[in-house]
Amino acid sequence: MDNQSLNADILILGGLKVTPKFSIAAFIFLLLVYIFIMVANIGLVVLVFMERSLHQPMYLLFCNMSVNEVFGSTIVVPHILRGLYVSDSERYIHYIVCVVQAFCVNLYGGVSQTILMTMTFDRYMAICNPLRYTIIMTNWMVVKLSVAAWAVVFVMVSILLSLTIRLSRCRRFIDNVHCDNASLFKLSCEDVVINHVFGLSYSVLLLGSSIGSVTLTYIKIATVCLRSKTKTINSKALQTCATHLTLYIILMFSAFIIIILHRFPHLSDHRKMVSTVGEVALPALNAVIYGLQIKEIRQKIVALFQRKGHLQ
């Protein structure tokens, strides 16, 4: 491989603009948050699988979310940490590695939406059709929903990236903290109308389906709760749905901000900051919100720590 082709395959990442004075503090903070994400989300998955009382569709579907958060964080955060540690001249990435990272980043973002949609379906069945819930939401149904949540996005992102890698490149600089599809096709000087059309169609389809299903489901759930006079049922429904809805609103707000900021190149620094906050804050919030808000999981965590205290 000659130097020209070698240089063409080496891309430069923009990284975060952090002054040397705060780079060490930012590195330590992000590292601690990353460790928390890994420990908390993996710990919740292990807890759900170890405790038979938590072998319920809601918690099993939630494990999908934790696995996805670990996956997404591992793809992105180490690269951000490396970007803070090395100088600007050493902040490079091989094209193939960048494509793989872009695929994983887009897969992570899409699966976050589809998993929340499956969790919405579970809450709908539990609250609006409680008598049929155990018949419909079997372990096999949980497996099918989980596979569908990953497979649909996998296929769509594969098409998305295949349209991008066919393009020739005339630039090497990626003005982002990590690689994604939008950053990759901006490297080309060719006509990228097809990429814009398919990317926009994919985003509209995914976000439209997500917003539509969640909105209709929660309207139906609210109607059922208003008609029901059982305070216990309403209280439990409000608790689990509020937890799910809080995470959904945060995810959607972050996604819309990043999509909008991609349309304004002069706001790239703001986009990189929002993207970084989203990549580290959402996975951490996922563990905190579900781990502490849902009564059954909270009780198991408290019991686990009390058991360890007695053993000591």
N, C-alpha and C positions, 0 to 999 in steps of 0.2 A: 504494500500500500504506500503510495507516494505521499509527500507532505500535503499536497493540495487536497486529496481526497480525505486524508486524516483530519485536516483542519475543518473540512466541510462537515465532518461527523461529530465535531466537538462544539457544543453550544455553551453560551455564557448565560448564567442565571443572574437576574437583577438583584435578588435578595432584599432584605429589609434595610432601610436606612436608619441605622442605629449608630450614634456617636461612640467612639472608643471608650468614653467614660462610662457609658451604660451597657456596653456589649456584654461584659462579664455578668452583670446583674441580670440582663435579659436571658443570657444563656442558662444561668442557674435556675431562674424562674421557670423557663420553658421545660427544662430537664425535669424539675420536680413535678410539674403538671403532667408531663408525659409518664413519669413513673406512677403517679396517682391514677392516671387513666388506665394503665396496664393492670395495676394491682386491683383497682376497684372493679373494673369490668370483668376481668378474668375471675376475680373472687366471686362476683355475683353469679356468673355462669356455673362455677363449681358448686356454689351454695344451692342453686336451683336443682342441679342434677343429683346432689347428695341427699337433699331433703325430699322424701317421698310426698310430703304434704304440699310441696310446691310443684309437683308434676301435673300442672294444670295448663290448658292451652295459653292463657294470658302470659304466664311466666315463661313457658317454652318459646313463645313467639318473641317475648322480650329478650331471650338469649340471643336471637338473631341480631337484634339491635346492638347488644354488647359485643358480639363477635365482629360485626361490621365496624364498630367504633375502634376496636383494637386494630383491625385491618387498615382502616383509613389513617389512623394516627401513625402507625408504623411506616406507612408509605410516605407520609409527608413530614412529620415532625423531625426525624433524624436529619433530613436534608436541610431543614430550617436551622437546626442547631449547628450543622456543619457550616452553613453560610454565615453564621454569626462568628464562628471560630476562625475561619480562614480569611485571607485578604481578598479584595475584589478580583485580582488577577487569577486567583486559584478557584474562583467560584464557577466551575464549569461542570458539564454533564455530557456524557456520550449520547448521541441521537437515539440509539436503540433503547438505552436506559430511560431516556426522556419519554419515548413513546410508551414504554411499559408503565412508567409512572403516570402518564396522562390517562392511560386506559384505567388504571386502578383508581385514580382520583375521580374520574367520571363514573366509574362503577360504584364507588363508595357513595357519591352524592345521589345517584339514582336509586340505589338500594335503600338508602335512608328514607326515601319517599315511599317506596313500595312496601317496606316493612311496616311503616306507620299505617299504611292503608290496610294491611292484613290485621293489624292490631285494632283498627277501627271496626273492621268486620267482626272480630271477636267480641268487642264490647257491644256491638249492635245485637248480636245473637244472644249474648248473656242477659241483656236488659230488656230487649224488645220481644225475644222469643225464649224465655227461660225454660219452658217445658220441653222445647226441642233442642236446647243447647247441647246437652250431653250426647244426643243422638247425632247431631251434625258435626260438632267440634270434637271429633275423635282424634286419636294420635295420628292416624293416617291423614286426616284432613289437615292437621298442623304441618305434617311433612309436605303435603302437596302445596300448601300456601307458602311455606318457606322456600321450597324449590322454585315455585313460580316467581316469588319476589326477587330471587337472584337471577333466574334464567332469562326472564323478559328483559331486564336491564342489560345483562351480559350480551344478548343478541343486538340490542339497539346501540350499545356503546361500541360493539365490534364494527357495525356498519359505519358509525360516526367516525371512528379512527381510520377505517379503511379508506374513506373519502379524503382524509387528511394526508395519510402517508403516500398517496399517489402523487401528491404535488411536489414539484421541485422547490428547492430552497434557495433564496437569494440573500437571506439574513441569517445571523447566528445568535443575535441577542434576544433572550426571552425576558421581557419586563415583568417578571413574576417571581414569587418565592419558590414555586415548584412548577412542574410542567402540567398543562392541561390541554384539552383539545383546542380551545380558542387561542391559546398562546402558540400552539404548534402551527396552525394554518396561517397565522399572521407572519410566519417566517417566509411565506411564499409570495412571489410577485405575479403569480398566475391569477386567473379569474377564480374567485372563491365563492361565487354566488350559490353554487350547489351546496357548499359547506354551510353557508349562512341559512339557506332555506331548510335543509335537513336538520341542522342544529336547532333552529328556531321551532320547527315542527315538532321535533323530539321534546324540546323544553315545554312547549305549549301542551302537547299530549300528556306528558308526565305530570306537570304541575296542574294542568286542568283536571285530569282524572283524580289527582290527589285532593285538590281543593273541593271539587265537586262531591266526591264520595264522603269526605270528612264533614262538609257542610250539611249535606242531606242526612247523614247518619246522626249528627248531633242535634239537628232539628227534630228528628224522629225520637231520639232518646229524651230530649227535653219535653216533648209532648207526652211521652209515656210517664215520665217522672211527675209532671204536673197533674196527670189524671190519677196517678197512684196515691193512695192515702197511707201507704206503709212507709213510715219514717226511716226504718232500718234499711230498706231497699234503696230509698232515695239517697240516704247518706252514703252508702257504699258506692252507689252509681256515681254520685258527685265526686267522691274521692278518687276513684280510678280514672274517671273521664277527665277530671281537672288535671291530673298528672299527665295523661296522654296529650291533652289539648295544649298544655303549657309547653311541652317539648316540641309539639308540632308548630306552634306559632313562632317559637324561637328559630326553628329550622327554616321555616318559610321566609321569615324576615331576613335571615342571613343569606339565603339563596337568592332572593330578589335583589338585595343590595349588590351582591357580587356580579349578577347578570347585568344589572344596570350600569355599574361602574366599568365593566368591560367595554361599554360603548363610548366611554370618554377617556381616551388615552392620557390626557393631561391630569387625570385623577388616579394615575397608576399607583402612586404611593398610598393613597387612601384605600384603594382596592387591595393592595398587598397586606395592609394592616388589618382590614376587615376579614380577609381570607385567613390570615394567621390566627386571629382571634376565634374565628369560626372553627378552624381545624383543631384548636386545643380546648376551647371553652365548651363546645357542644358535647364532645365525648365525656368530659368531666361532669357536666351538668346531667347528662344521661344517667350516670351512675348515682349521683347525689339525689336527683329527683325521684328516680324509681327505688333506689335503695332505702331512702329515708321517708318518702311520702307514703308508699304502699305498706299498710299495717303488717301484713303477713311477712314480708321480707324484713321489715324493721325488727319485728319480734324475733325472727331467726338470727339476725345479726347480733342483737342484744344477748340472746341466749347463748350464742357461740362464744362471745367474749366473757360472759359470766362463767361458762363451763371452763374456759381456759384459766380464769382467775381462781377457781376452786382447785384446779389441778396444781397451781403454783403454791 
